Amino acid sequence: MLILSRKAGESLVLDGGIEIKITEIYGDKVRIGIDAPPQVKVYRKELYATIRENQSAAAAAPAAAVKNLLLKMKPGAESATAPEEQPQEKQEP
């Protein structure tokens, strides 16, 4: 990890296309500005973690649904579900 000291009004440049500028320092808070190309997405770390968790959950859900469908399609799976009533033959007197 690179650790730098910057004063209000000073900037950092990443990869020639992303500028991070210290706009204000007050107390234990630092206000920063980020100038990046439109294709670069910038997220707060806690929001990014939530996005990743949601993507993982969404990717896992269809796999579980397909697995359940395949289990239902196995031969003999019908008997594992609720049994259908068998028609009774009429007995003639």
Summary of the structure (lengths in Angstrom):
residues: 93
radius of gyration: 30.5
end to end distance: 93.2
largest distance: 104.4
contacts: 138
relative contact order: 0.08
helix: 35%
strand: 22%
